[in-house]
Amino acid sequence: MFEDKRGVTPLMVTIVLIGFAVAVGSIIMSLGGDYVKDIPDTETSQQSKVVCVGTAGEPLKDLMVKYINDEITVEQYLQGESILNK
């Protein structure tokens, strides 16, 4: 019954399987690329705030940190700084 039939060689099967894996991987990567483009980049969407207040006095440090964290306005910051200098 199967004596006249020839099977597929292992080399052919390997080539077909590799081609299938590449095709499926390409489809998944193209669909996944659209998903990744919609995710915002956290490094560019947020500003980093670095504070170096090591040499300032305690009241001035508090004032600087409040200004950097947007807890006080520029005017309040400048008024507070002039009060500290008196």
N, C-alpha and C positions, 0 to 999 in steps of 0.2 A: 504494500500500500504506500509506504513512504520511501521506498527504495529509490525511486526515480527523482524525488524532490531533493533539492540542495538547500541547505540552511544558510542563514546570513552569517558571514564570518564575524568573529569577535572584533576585528578591526573596524568593520563597517558599523557595528553596533556602537562601538566607542565613539566613532566620529559623529554618528547621529545623536547620541546622548549629549556630547559636548556642544553640538550645534543647538540642541533643544535648550540646554542650560543657559547658553549665551543669549538666546532669543528671549527666554523668560526673564533673565536678569536685566536685559535691555528694556523690556516693557515695564518692569517694576521700577527701575531707575528713572524712566521718563515720567511715570506717574508720581513717584515720590519727589521728584524735583519741583513740581508745581506746589506740592504741600510744603516743602521746606522754604520756598520763596515767600510764602505768606507769614512765616514766623519772624517777628521783629528781632533784630540783632541787639542783644542787651548791652553790648559794649558801646555801640554807637548811639543808642537811644537814651542812655542815661549818662549824665555828667558825673565824673568822679570829683569829690571834694576832698582835697588834701589840706589839712590844717597843720601848720608848724607854729606852735605858740610856746615853745620851750623856754624862751627868754623873757616872755612877757609876765607881768604880775598877775595875780589871781583875778582881780576885777576886770582887767583888760582881756584876759583869756576868756572869761565868761561872755564879755561883750562881743569878742570876735566870733566865738562859736555860735552865739545867737544870731549874728548877722549872716554867717555862712549858711546856717540852717534855715534862713528866711523867716526867722521869728521876729526880727525888727527891721525897720526900713533904713535906707541910707542916712536919712536925716537923724533918726534916733541914734544910729551908730556914731555919726559925727558929733552930735551933742553929747553923747556919753563919753566919747574920747576927750572932748574939750573939758568936761567936768573932771575926768580923771587926771588931766594935766595940771589943773589948778592946785 
